[in-house]
């Protein structure tokens, strides 16, 4: 297929996104050469679209991913650059949307990224400089390219970003069932279903995935309940050793030690990769690499919709800055984050900002107090039953019902311990990484722990703020277990209360602890687990970072 001018539909999408997301005006039109066959070193051809500005080019933007290259959603990002004077290269990973070969996550991206850059060097229109851009799996392909940083890459933009598959799949010690199964199933069916079928069958897809979540053994969930599915789900579920060569070749941590170009990071407090993205920022910052970090109230799924105005404008500004285009953005502090509860954007010189930790002790009667209870405080307990697992409600899920949710139903469950502080006399800002310390014991040595901080309103309704989950956490030398919660920036309103929930699971976000010895992803038997938390003499506490 030859080169064609920008279509009427593309022109409309570009104009609409410019208005909708309050973007700078276009700098000109462009043409598109779709489905270019780019040869990899093993002879496989990957389909690649090239968007070329009609006038003088400012540089090139490169993106690689396993999702469709055409359609309204991908075009918003492609048109963002092409209509503002940049060549854009968008390539489908092998085995997806017409590219040859077989798609296996993380298996070929380092080689294919390097071969794509080699092809780029040979193009007569390439002027010798490009910016790598990518989010989610496209961020992984970006880090793959940076395993051996090409000298032509002058900057990068990485949003909702990850670089280590093992950390994503097994980082807490438990298999991330919901996210892994949903993503594997989506990749398996994405080219078989039209948009209409997806809309019509959405409810059916949710039902069959629910059956797959509940099926045992977990490792067979996709094959038994979703059909043939992907070829890698069983590997993900059963390979639980970080030192397994399968995961080693999918760990791109070395790229974080090799990249030297400026990188802008964008993520959301409720994104499933917020921890990895902020970790990437901190690692590069510690090495002296120029970095910028923006964190909004977004989930993984709505970053480009609800966060579009900020995400698109900041991405374009970064590309403009390092490819020599016009930019009017003034230099400021490198960290920008939204304080949820106040809907207020703040800037900082670093993340996390300076803070002091305020300690609230878990006390009898479900109370959080700033005074440690006495030696007679005793313990409180609950039973975690894998046949009726504590449900995940909101939070950092790859699902439509992720993010901030009303979670009062969790507090009414018998398998959840509930604590709450007094009504706040004035608003309280919590910014940083909260910690929960628990003197925890169980009749099953491999029991899991889940904790959540919520904001409880005067009428009793509550919503999640931050949480943590750890599979079979080992206590420290003092016999207590410390859990770091997700990073947070939130204002608790005057009159509200700080709530703390404690349970033994978060299903189906994580595979259930079956209460039995052996693998939780290959086991078929289960039994309840009795757990207890000691309260005496301040043994269990919540530490909240308060900005100084």
C-alpha positions as CSV (number, residue, x, y, z in Angstrom):
1,X,0.0,0.0,0.0
2,X,1.4,3.4,-1.0
3,X,1.6,6.7,0.7
4,X,-1.7,8.6,1.2
5,X,-2.6,12.0,2.5
6,X,-4.2,12.5,5.9
7,X,-7.8,11.3,5.7
8,X,-10.9,13.3,6.5
9,X,-11.4,11.1,9.6
10,X,-7.9,11.6,10.8
11,X,-8.2,15.3,10.3
12,X,-11.4,15.3,12.4
13,X,-9.8,13.2,15.2
14,X,-6.8,15.5,15.2
15,X,-9.0,18.6,15.5
16,X,-11.2,17.1,18.1
17,X,-8.3,15.9,20.3
18,X,-6.7,19.4,20.0
19,X,-9.9,21.0,21.4
20,X,-10.8,18.3,23.9
21,X,-7.3,18.1,25.5
22,X,-6.5,21.8,25.1
23,X,-3.4,21.1,23.0
24,X,-1.3,23.6,21.1
25,X,-2.4,24.3,17.5
26,X,-1.3,22.0,14.7
27,X,1.7,23.0,12.7
28,X,0.6,21.4,9.4
29,X,-0.7,18.3,7.8
30,X,1.0,15.0,7.1
31,X,0.8,11.8,4.9
32,X,0.8,8.2,6.0
33,X,2.6,5.1,4.6
34,X,0.9,2.1,6.2
35,X,2.1,-1.5,6.7
36,X,5.7,-1.1,5.7
37,X,7.5,-4.5,6.0
38,X,10.5,-4.0,8.2
39,X,12.8,-7.0,8.2
40,X,14.3,-8.3,11.5
41,X,17.6,-10.2,11.7
42,X,15.8,-13.6,11.6
43,X,13.9,-12.8,8.5
44,X,10.6,-11.9,10.2
45,X,8.9,-8.8,8.9
46,X,7.1,-6.4,11.2
47,X,4.4,-4.1,9.9
48,X,5.3,-0.4,10.5
49,X,3.3,2.7,9.8
50,X,5.2,5.9,8.9
51,X,3.6,9.3,9.4
52,X,5.5,12.1,7.6
53,X,4.9,15.9,8.0
54,X,4.1,17.8,4.8
55,X,6.6,20.5,5.7
56,X,10.1,20.5,7.2
57,X,10.4,17.8,9.9
58,X,11.5,18.6,13.5
59,X,12.6,15.0,14.2
60,X,11.1,11.5,14.7
61,X,9.0,9.8,17.3
62,X,9.3,6.0,17.6
63,X,6.7,3.7,19.2
64,X,6.4,-0.1,19.2
65,X,3.6,-2.2,20.6
66,X,1.3,-5.3,20.3
67,X,-1.9,-3.4,19.9
68,X,-3.7,-2.1,16.8
69,X,-2.0,0.7,14.9
70,X,-5.2,2.0,13.4
71,X,-8.3,3.4,15.0
72,X,-9.3,6.4,17.0
73,X,-7.4,5.7,20.3
74,X,-4.0,5.0,18.8
75,X,-4.4,7.8,16.3
76,X,-4.8,10.5,19.0
77,X,-1.2,9.9,20.0
78,X,0.1,9.4,16.4
79,X,-1.7,12.5,15.1
80,X,-0.5,14.5,18.1
81,X,3.1,14.4,16.8
82,X,2.5,14.1,13.0
83,X,0.3,17.2,12.9
84,X,3.0,19.1,14.8
85,X,5.9,18.5,12.5
86,X,7.3,15.1,13.5
87,X,7.9,11.9,11.6
88,X,6.1,9.1,13.5
89,X,7.1,5.4,13.4
90,X,4.5,3.0,14.8
91,X,5.4,-0.7,14.7
92,X,3.4,-3.8,15.6
93,X,5.3,-6.3,17.6
94,X,5.8,-9.7,16.0
95,X,2.7,-11.9,15.8
96,X,0.3,-8.9,16.2
97,X,-1.8,-7.0,13.6
98,X,-0.1,-8.4,10.5
99,X,3.5,-8.6,11.7
100,X,5.0,-12.1,11.1
101,X,6.2,-14.4,13.8
102,X,4.7,-15.3,17.2
103,X,4.1,-12.9,20.0
104,X,5.5,-14.0,23.4
105,X,5.7,-11.1,25.8
106,X,9.2,-9.9,26.4
107,X,10.9,-12.5,24.3
108,X,12.0,-10.6,21.2
109,X,11.7,-7.0,22.1
110,X,15.4,-6.2,22.6
111,X,16.5,-7.6,19.3
112,X,13.5,-6.3,17.4
113,X,13.9,-2.8,18.9
114,X,17.6,-2.7,17.8
115,X,16.7,-3.9,14.3
116,X,14.0,-1.3,14.0
117,X,16.6,1.4,14.9
118,X,18.9,0.0,12.3
119,X,16.1,0.2,9.7
120,X,15.4,3.8,10.8
121,X,19.0,4.8,10.1
122,X,18.6,3.7,6.5
123,X,15.6,5.8,5.8
124,X,16.3,8.9,3.6
125,X,13.9,11.0,5.6
126,X,15.5,10.2,9.0
127,X,17.5,13.2,10.2
128,X,19.5,11.4,12.9
129,X,17.5,12.1,16.1
130,X,14.4,10.5,17.6
131,X,12.5,10.4,20.9
132,X,11.2,7.1,22.1
133,X,7.6,7.2,23.5
134,X,5.5,4.5,25.1
135,X,3.1,3.5,27.8
136,X,2.3,0.2,29.4
137,X,3.7,-2.6,27.1
138,X,4.9,0.1,24.8
139,X,7.0,1.4,27.7
140,X,8.5,-2.1,28.0
141,X,9.5,-2.0,24.3
142,X,11.0,1.4,25.0
143,X,13.2,0.1,27.9
144,X,14.1,-2.9,25.6
145,X,15.5,-0.4,23.1
146,X,17.4,1.2,25.9
147,X,19.2,-2.0,26.9
148,X,21.7,-0.8,24.3
149,X,20.9,2.9,24.1
150,X,21.1,4.0,20.4
151,X,23.0,7.3,20.1
152,X,20.2,8.7,17.9
153,X,17.7,8.6,20.8
154,X,17.9,12.0,22.4
155,X,15.1,11.7,25.0
156,X,12.2,9.4,26.1
157,X,8.7,9.7,27.5
158,X,7.5,6.7,29.5
159,X,4.0,6.5,31.0
160,X,2.4,3.9,33.2
161,X,5.7,2.2,32.8
162,X,7.3,-1.1,33.8
163,X,10.5,-2.9,32.9
164,X,10.5,-6.1,34.9
165,X,7.9,-8.8,34.1
166,X,8.6,-10.8,37.3
167,X,7.9,-7.8,39.5
168,X,4.6,-7.3,37.7
169,X,3.5,-10.9,37.8
170,X,4.9,-12.1,41.1
171,X,6.4,-9.1,42.9
172,X,4.3,-9.4,46.0
173,X,4.9,-13.1,46.3
174,X,1.5,-14.0,44.9
175,X,0.4,-14.4,41.3
176,X,-1.4,-11.3,40.0
177,X,-4.3,-13.3,38.7
178,X,-6.8,-10.6,37.5
179,X,-4.3,-8.5,35.6
180,X,-2.4,-11.4,34.1
181,X,-5.4,-13.4,33.0
182,X,-7.3,-10.3,31.6
183,X,-4.2,-9.1,29.7
184,X,-3.4,-12.6,28.3
185,X,-7.0,-13.1,27.3
186,X,-7.2,-9.6,25.7
187,X,-4.1,-10.2,23.6
188,X,-5.4,-13.6,22.6
189,X,-8.8,-12.3,21.3
190,X,-8.0,-8.7,20.3
191,X,-7.7,-9.4,16.6
192,X,-10.7,-11.8,16.4
193,X,-13.3,-9.4,17.8
194,X,-14.7,-6.3,16.1
195,X,-15.6,-3.3,18.2
196,X,-19.3,-4.3,18.0
197,X,-18.6,-7.8,19.2
198,X,-16.6,-6.5,22.1
199,X,-19.5,-4.3,23.1
200,X,-22.1,-7.0,22.7
201,X,-20.0,-9.7,24.3
202,X,-18.5,-7.5,27.1
203,X,-20.8,-9.0,29.8
204,X,-20.1,-12.6,28.5
205,X,-16.4,-12.0,28.6
206,X,-16.6,-10.8,32.2
207,X,-18.6,-13.9,33.1
208,X,-16.1,-16.3,31.6
209,X,-13.2,-14.6,33.1
210,X,-14.8,-14.8,36.5
211,X,-15.1,-18.6,36.1
212,X,-11.4,-18.6,35.2
213,X,-10.5,-16.7,38.3
214,X,-12.3,-19.2,40.5
215,X,-11.1,-22.4,38.7
216,X,-8.5,-24.6,40.3
217,X,-5.7,-25.1,39.5
218,X,-5.1,-21.5,38.7
219,X,-2.4,-22.5,36.1
220,X,-5.1,-24.0,33.9
221,X,-7.6,-21.2,34.3
222,X,-7.2,-19.8,30.8
223,X,-7.0,-23.1,29.0
224,X,-10.0,-24.6,30.8
225,X,-12.3,-21.6,30.8
226,X,-11.2,-19.3,28.0
227,X,-10.3,-21.8,25.3
228,X,-6.8,-22.0,23.8
229,X,-5.9,-18.6,25.0
230,X,-2.4,-17.4,25.1
231,X,0.7,-19.6,25.0
232,X,2.3,-18.0,28.1
233,X,-0.3,-17.8,30.9
234,X,0.7,-21.2,32.4
235,X,4.4,-20.1,32.3
236,X,3.4,-16.9,34.2
237,X,1.4,-18.8,36.8
238,X,3.8,-21.6,37.5
239,X,7.2,-20.0,37.2
240,X,7.5,-18.4,40.7
241,X,11.3,-18.2,41.0
242,X,12.9,-14.8,40.1
243,X,16.1,-16.5,39.2
244,X,14.3,-18.6,36.5
245,X,16.0,-17.8,33.1
246,X,12.5,-17.2,31.8
247,X,12.2,-14.1,33.9
248,X,15.8,-13.1,33.8
249,X,15.6,-12.4,30.0
250,X,12.5,-10.3,30.7
251,X,14.1,-8.1,33.3
252,X,15.3,-4.9,31.7
253,X,16.7,-3.4,34.9
254,X,20.1,-3.0,33.2
255,X,18.5,-0.3,30.9
256,X,18.0,1.9,34.0
257,X,21.8,1.8,34.5
258,X,22.6,2.5,30.9
259,X,20.2,5.2,29.8
260,X,21.6,8.8,29.9
261,X,19.0,10.8,28.0
262,X,16.3,12.8,29.7
263,X,13.2,10.8,30.5
264,X,9.7,12.1,31.4
265,X,7.6,9.7,33.5
266,X,3.8,10.0,33.8
267,X,1.6,7.7,36.0
268,X,-1.4,7.7,38.2
269,X,-1.9,7.0,41.9
270,X,-4.2,4.1,40.9
271,X,-2.1,2.7,38.1
272,X,-1.0,-0.9,38.5
273,X,2.6,0.2,37.6
274,X,2.8,3.3,39.8
275,X,5.4,1.6,42.0
276,X,7.6,0.6,39.1
277,X,7.3,4.0,37.4
278,X,8.3,5.9,40.5
279,X,11.1,3.4,41.1
280,X,12.4,4.1,37.6
281,X,12.3,7.8,38.2
282,X,14.2,7.5,41.5
283,X,16.8,5.2,40.0
284,X,17.6,7.5,37.2
285,X,17.5,10.6,39.4
286,X,20.0,8.9,41.8
287,X,22.4,8.5,38.8
288,X,22.1,12.1,37.8
289,X,20.0,11.6,34.7
290,X,17.6,14.4,33.9
291,X,14.1,13.2,34.8
292,X,10.6,14.6,35.3
293,X,7.7,12.9,37.1
294,X,4.0,13.6,36.9
295,X,1.5,11.6,39.0
296,X,-2.3,12.2,38.7
297,X,-5.4,10.6,40.1
298,X,-5.6,8.2,37.1
299,X,-5.9,4.4,36.7
300,X,-4.0,2.4,34.1
301,X,-7.1,2.4,31.8
302,X,-8.1,6.1,32.0
303,X,-4.7,7.9,32.0
304,X,-5.1,8.9,28.3
305,X,-8.8,9.8,28.7
306,X,-9.2,11.5,32.1
307,X,-5.5,12.6,32.1
308,X,-5.3,13.4,28.4
309,X,-4.9,17.2,28.6
310,X,-1.9,16.9,31.0
311,X,-0.4,13.7,29.6
312,X,-0.5,14.8,25.9
313,X,0.6,18.4,26.5
314,X,3.6,17.3,28.7
315,X,4.6,14.6,26.3
316,X,4.5,17.0,23.4
317,X,6.5,19.6,25.4
318,X,9.2,17.0,26.2
319,X,9.5,16.0,22.6
320,X,9.6,19.6,21.5
321,X,12.3,20.4,24.0
322,X,14.7,17.7,22.9
323,X,14.0,17.6,19.2
324,X,14.4,21.4,18.8
325,X,10.8,22.3,18.3
326,X,9.2,25.4,19.8
327,X,8.4,25.2,23.5
328,X,7.0,27.8,25.8
329,X,7.0,25.7,28.9
330,X,9.1,27.3,31.7
331,X,11.5,25.2,33.6
332,X,10.2,24.3,37.1
333,X,10.5,21.6,39.7
334,X,10.8,18.2,38.2
335,X,7.9,16.5,40.2
336,X,4.3,17.4,39.8
337,X,1.5,15.5,41.5
338,X,-2.2,15.8,42.3
339,X,-3.2,15.9,45.9
340,X,-6.4,13.8,45.8
341,X,-9.2,14.9,48.1
342,X,-8.2,18.5,47.4
343,X,-8.0,18.3,43.6
344,X,-4.9,20.4,43.9
345,X,-1.7,20.1,41.7
346,X,1.5,20.5,43.6
347,X,5.2,20.6,42.5
348,X,8.2,19.3,44.4
349,X,12.0,19.0,44.0
350,X,11.8,15.3,44.5
351,X,9.6,12.3,45.4
352,X,8.8,11.7,48.0
353,X,8.8,15.2,49.4
354,X,10.2,15.7,52.9
355,X,7.9,14.4,55.6
356,X,7.5,13.4,59.2
357,X,5.7,10.2,60.1
358,X,2.7,10.4,62.4
359,X,2.0,7.1,64.2
360,X,-1.5,5.8,65.0
361,X,-1.7,2.7,67.1
362,X,-4.2,-0.1,66.6
363,X,-6.2,-0.4,69.8
364,X,-9.1,-2.5,71.1
365,X,-12.6,-1.6,69.9
366,X,-11.4,-1.0,66.3
367,X,-9.7,2.3,67.3
368,X,-6.8,4.1,65.8
369,X,-5.2,6.3,68.4
370,X,-1.9,8.3,68.9
371,X,-1.5,6.6,72.3
372,X,-0.1,3.1,72.5
373,X,-2.5,0.7,74.2
374,X,-1.6,-1.1,77.4
375,X,-0.1,-4.5,77.9
376,X,-3.6,-5.9,78.5
377,X,-4.9,-4.9,75.1
378,X,-4.7,-8.4,73.8
379,X,-5.3,-9.4,70.1
380,X,-8.0,-9.4,67.5
381,X,-8.5,-12.1,64.8
382,X,-10.3,-13.1,61.7
383,X,-10.6,-16.2,59.5
384,X,-9.6,-16.0,55.8
385,X,-11.6,-18.6,53.8
386,X,-10.3,-19.2,50.2
387,X,-13.8,-20.6,49.3
388,X,-15.2,-17.1,50.0
389,X,-12.1,-14.9,49.5
390,X,-11.9,-11.3,50.6
391,X,-12.7,-9.4,47.4
392,X,-10.7,-6.8,45.7
393,X,-12.8,-3.6,45.6
394,X,-11.2,-0.8,43.5
395,X,-7.5,-0.2,43.7
396,X,-4.7,-0.7,41.2
397,X,-6.4,-3.2,38.9
398,X,-6.4,-3.7,35.1
399,X,-10.1,-3.6,35.1
400,X,-13.0,-1.2,34.5
401,X,-13.9,-1.1,38.2
402,X,-10.4,-0.1,39.3
403,X,-9.4,3.1,41.0
404,X,-11.1,5.0,43.8
405,X,-14.3,3.1,44.9
406,X,-16.8,3.2,47.7
407,X,-15.6,0.3,49.8
408,X,-17.8,0.3,52.9
409,X,-18.9,-3.3,52.0
410,X,-15.4,-4.5,52.8
411,X,-15.6,-3.1,56.3
412,X,-18.8,-5.2,56.9
413,X,-17.1,-8.5,56.1
414,X,-16.2,-10.9,59.0
415,X,-12.8,-11.6,57.4
416,X,-11.7,-8.0,57.6
417,X,-10.4,-6.2,60.7
418,X,-11.6,-2.6,60.8
419,X,-9.9,0.3,62.7
420,X,-10.7,4.0,62.5
421,X,-9.4,7.2,64.1
422,X,-11.5,10.0,65.5
423,X,-13.1,12.6,63.3
424,X,-10.5,15.1,62.1
425,X,-10.8,18.6,63.5
426,X,-9.1,19.9,60.4
427,X,-8.0,18.6,57.0
428,X,-4.9,16.3,57.0
429,X,-2.5,15.9,54.1
430,X,-0.7,12.6,53.7
431,X,2.0,12.6,51.1
432,X,4.6,9.8,50.6
433,X,4.7,6.1,51.5
434,X,2.6,5.1,54.6
435,X,3.7,2.0,56.6
436,X,1.7,-0.5,58.6
437,X,3.5,-2.6,61.2
438,X,1.7,-5.6,62.5
439,X,2.4,-8.2,65.2
440,X,0.7,-10.8,63.2
441,X,0.3,-14.6,63.7
442,X,-1.5,-17.3,61.9
443,X,-2.2,-21.1,62.1
444,X,-0.8,-21.3,58.6
445,X,2.9,-20.2,58.3
446,X,2.3,-19.1,54.7
447,X,-0.6,-16.7,55.4
448,X,-1.0,-13.5,53.3
449,X,-1.6,-10.0,54.6
450,X,-3.6,-7.2,52.9
451,X,-4.0,-3.7,54.4
452,X,-5.8,-0.7,53.1
453,X,-6.1,2.9,54.3
454,X,-9.5,4.5,53.5
455,X,-11.2,7.8,54.2
456,X,-14.4,7.3,56.2
457,X,-17.0,10.0,55.8
458,X,-19.3,11.2,58.6
459,X,-22.2,9.1,57.1
460,X,-20.1,5.9,57.3
461,X,-19.3,5.6,53.6
462,X,-15.7,5.2,52.8
463,X,-13.4,5.0,49.8
464,X,-9.9,3.6,49.3
465,X,-6.8,5.8,49.5
466,X,-3.8,3.4,49.5
467,X,-3.1,-0.3,50.2
468,X,-0.5,-3.1,50.3
469,X,-0.5,-6.8,49.8
470,X,2.2,-9.3,50.7
471,X,2.2,-13.1,50.3
472,X,3.6,-15.0,53.2
473,X,5.4,-11.9,54.6
474,X,8.3,-12.8,56.9
475,X,8.4,-10.9,60.2
476,X,11.5,-8.9,61.2
477,X,13.8,-9.6,64.1
478,X,11.3,-8.1,66.5
479,X,8.6,-10.5,65.3
480,X,6.6,-7.8,63.6
481,X,5.8,-7.5,59.9
482,X,6.2,-4.1,58.1
483,X,4.2,-3.4,54.9
484,X,4.9,-0.3,52.8
485,X,1.7,0.9,51.2
486,X,1.4,2.4,47.7
487,X,2.7,5.9,47.3
488,X,0.0,8.5,48.0
489,X,-0.8,12.2,48.1
490,X,-4.2,12.7,49.7
491,X,-6.1,15.2,51.8
492,X,-8.4,13.7,54.4
493,X,-11.2,16.2,54.8
494,X,-12.1,17.8,58.1
495,X,-14.8,15.7,59.8
496,X,-13.7,12.5,58.1
497,X,-11.8,9.7,59.8
498,X,-8.8,7.7,58.8
499,X,-9.7,4.0,58.4
500,X,-7.6,0.9,58.3
501,X,-8.7,-2.4,56.9
502,X,-6.7,-5.7,57.4
503,X,-7.4,-9.0,55.7
504,X,-5.8,-12.1,54.3
505,X,-6.4,-11.6,50.6
506,X,-7.5,-9.4,47.7
507,X,-9.2,-11.6,45.1
508,X,-9.0,-11.8,42.2
509,X,-6.3,-9.2,42.1
510,X,-4.1,-11.9,43.6
511,X,-4.4,-15.7,43.4
512,X,-6.0,-17.0,46.6
513,X,-3.9,-18.4,49.4
514,X,-5.3,-21.9,49.6
515,X,-4.2,-22.5,53.2
516,X,-2.3,-25.6,52.1
517,X,1.4,-26.4,51.6
518,X,2.7,-26.3,48.0
519,X,2.0,-24.0,45.1
520,X,-1.1,-21.8,45.2
521,X,-1.3,-21.8,41.4
522,X,-1.2,-25.5,41.0
523,X,-3.0,-26.7,44.1
524,X,-6.7,-27.9,44.1
525,X,-7.4,-28.3,47.8
526,X,-8.0,-25.4,50.3
527,X,-8.8,-24.7,53.9
528,X,-9.5,-21.6,56.0
529,X,-6.7,-19.8,57.9
530,X,-7.1,-18.3,61.3
531,X,-5.1,-15.1,61.8
532,X,-4.6,-12.6,64.6
533,X,-3.0,-9.2,65.2
534,X,-1.6,-8.3,68.6
535,X,-2.4,-4.9,69.9
536,X,-0.6,-4.8,73.3
537,X,1.8,-2.0,74.0
538,X,1.6,-0.5,70.5
539,X,2.8,-3.7,68.8
540,X,0.7,-2.8,65.7
541,X,0.6,0.7,64.2
542,X,0.0,2.8,61.1
543,X,2.6,5.5,60.2
544,X,1.4,8.3,58.0
545,X,3.9,10.6,56.2
546,X,2.9,14.3,56.8
547,X,4.6,16.9,54.6
548,X,6.9,19.3,56.4
